[in-house]
Amino acid sequence: MVLPRITISGLRGGSGKTILSVGLAAALSKAGENVIPFKKGPDYIDAGWLALAARKPCHNLDAFLVDPHTTVASFVSHSKEDGISIIEGNRGLYDSIDPDGSTSTAELAKLLVSPLILIVDCTKSTRTIAALVMGCSHFDPDVDLRAVVLNNVAGSRHESKLRKNIEKFTGISVIGAIPKLTSEDFPERHMGLIPTAEHDWAYEAVDAAGNIAAKYLDLDLVRQIARSPLIPVPRTDQLPMARPKPRLDGYRPRIGVVQDSAFQFYYPENLEALEEAGAEVVSFSLVSGEPIPELDGLYIGGGFPETHAKELAANAAGRDKIKALAEAGLPIYAECGGLMFLGKELVLEGERYPMAGILPIVFGLSKKPQGHGYTVVKVDGANPYYESGTQLKGHEFHYSSVLEFNGKESDLAFSMVRGKGLYNGRDGMIYKNVLATYTHIHALGAPQWAEGLVRLAAVYSHK
């Protein structure tokens, strides 16, 4: 089975990978191609833009959070022989948490046997760019670096010099040159690009990126590169994925998922895993103040509750309802932004906003990240979700921090092997059937997560 595919990478974060990837997805989709988007690494925001450009869910591929076998299986299961899979890398091509490069975009491209397009910021440079491209090409000869896109080109003379040097010294094709853009198509915030759900003109931004790609890139060459892998990937049925075990009693407990502009960071695989484990997933909003539906369980993901603190504080009925449900034993699993919402208060610029009040924690916001990167946690505390001794791989990225912690450390179920966590090197606050944590997990790397939440929801439904 041959699946057309390309991986997009750069020399560093902020090099233009996302605008290039989103632009290609939008331009190729508009031209009639079936584009399947993927994002390398633990990322929600870029994935949201790619999903918008391709008009279909974007799945994350990460061989740290998910074992390599399952990573390939996930890619194969979502890709199409009659489509083009676009995989956006993260950070620089060879950047990794270790000297071996095990978590790099380069290693993912090798794992997927994917040709790679490199975007290079050419600001105030000419011949040196050829040296950088040559270095990327020779650093690991097994990486199939097929083409280069020039970014921030000053004019036709600048472009001509760049093309001649790159093609002369590296033999790698230049398939496009993007000039310095005078307008900001993608406004930025903490984590790079802001979430599409907070962007009133998201479709216009995607269209602008698509127009840039169509105008400045050779889309026919992109198609040729994507359709040129000589080595097929294995068939899906030869790559069984680690999935949650489904319930067999026929009952489908209703698990609510808060999906609005404050809480929007969910991997598609996590929601799919809940359904595969036997749940009915029901979405609702806390920001809008809509009534909370009848539920057997609740999942609150990450996001930016700090930008919606007034709306969340004003929704007293919703906050009180969730607190009452928690007191009644409703299973609630919360990550990062969801953790903050379950706390007592959120303090912003000296003003205190009441949250759900389930956890005795007051959160504040800092100007610098308080936790950033991959995490590894060991389950060593009593909790209703995971067996003791379980090790989970995840990630954290938050600007919030604990201002007041009035609980007990014994209420924290995780010890941090890697990462900062919530309090004193621990994470995973437990209260009755609530587990709230800064660590985000990916369901394909932790299938027991969905099993645990659905099991608890089924028990709750029969109380």
GIRANOR-V925973 format. One record per helix or strand of 3 or more residues. SS is the DSSP state (H for helix, E for strand). FROM is the first residue (numbers start at 1). TO is the last residue. If there is no record, write none. Layout:
SS:FROM:TO + SS:FROM:TO
//
This chain:
E:5:10 + H:17:30 + E:35:40 + H:45:54 + E:59:61 + H:68:78 + E:84:92 + H:105:111 + E:115:121 + H:127:139 + E:145:153 + H:156:170 + E:173:179 + H:196:198 + H:202:216 + H:219:226 + H:236:238 + E:254:258 + E:263:265 + H:268:276 + E:280:284 + E:297:300 + H:305:314 + H:316:327 + E:331:335 + H:337:342 + E:345:348 + E:351:354 + E:361:365 + E:371:379 + E:391:398 + E:400:405 + H:409:411 + E:412:418 + E:426:431 + E:434:437 + H:447:461
//
